[in-house]
Amino acid sequence: MMLKLSACVISFNEEKKIEDCLRSLQPLVDEIVVVDSLSQDRTVEIAKRYTDRVISQPFLGYIEQKNFAVDHATHDWILALDCDERISSELARSIEQIRGRLAEYDAYRMARKTFYIYRWINHCWYPDAKVRLFDRRKARWGGINPHDRIEVDSDKVAWLEGDILHYSFDSISDHLKTIDRFTEIGAQELLARGRRVTVFTPVNHAVWTFIKVYFVKQGFRDGFAGFVVAVLSFVHAFVKYTKAWIAKRHGPETKEIAD
C-alpha cells in the first residue's frame, strides 16, 4: 500500500530560500504544512503558491515549533525539512523507491551536505546524518534547543541514499548572527537543565570543538572554508558556555541573558 506523506516546514522571514525548499518537496508528498512564525517579508505569500496549509504560529522554540507542525499534518508519515534545505535528485529517487514499503521501518536516515558561503563542505560537516522521514506515531522532535533532532522509539531506522542539500550561511556576518542567537538559546538551556559550568568550561569545550571539527572530522581537507568553520565552531562553543557562566554567576544583573 502506498502510504501518504506530509511535508512539514517551519519558517520565519525566509523569502530567499523557502521556494526552492518547497519546490523540491512538492513532487514527493501528498501535503505540505508550513508553520510560519509571523514573518514580515514575502515568506507566507511564496508558501501559499505551493500549499493551502500555511499556519501562523508565534515561535514556540525550535523543537516545539516543529512538533506543532507535525501535529497539524494530515498524514502519519512525515518528511521534514528546514527552509534552507532541499531534497537532492538522488534522495528523491530513493524516497520514491521505498514509498510502497515505508512501513518496513519506523524512520529513515539520510546524509546532509552543506554549502557554506562559496563552496560545498565535504568533510567537517559531512555526512551529518539526519532522520527526516518518519512515522510520527513512532518518532518526535527532541534534543536541546536550538539543536533539534528526531528521536525514534525503536532501532528500526533505515539508511537512504542521496543527500539533503543544506544552503546554510550566505556570509560570515550571517554565520556570526546565528552564533549570537543560538548561543543565547543554548546558554539558557544549559542553565535550565542545571548543567555545571565553571570558568574553565568555555575554553575546554571550545578547544575540543576546534580539534573535533578541524582534525577528527578532517575539516583541513575542506580548505580555507574548513578552517573558518572550525574557528567559528570554536567561537560558538566558547560564547555559549561563557554566556551561561556569566548568567549563573551574576544572575539578573547580566542584562544580555536576563532580558
Helices and strands as residue ranges (DSSP letters): E 5-11, H 18-25, E 31-36, H 43-47, E 53-56, H 62-71, E 77-80, E 85-87, H 89-98, G 99-104, E 107-116, E 119-121, E 130-135, E 139-144, E 147-152, E 157-167, H 172-192, H 201-211, I 212-216, G 219-222, H 223-250, G 251-253, H 255-258
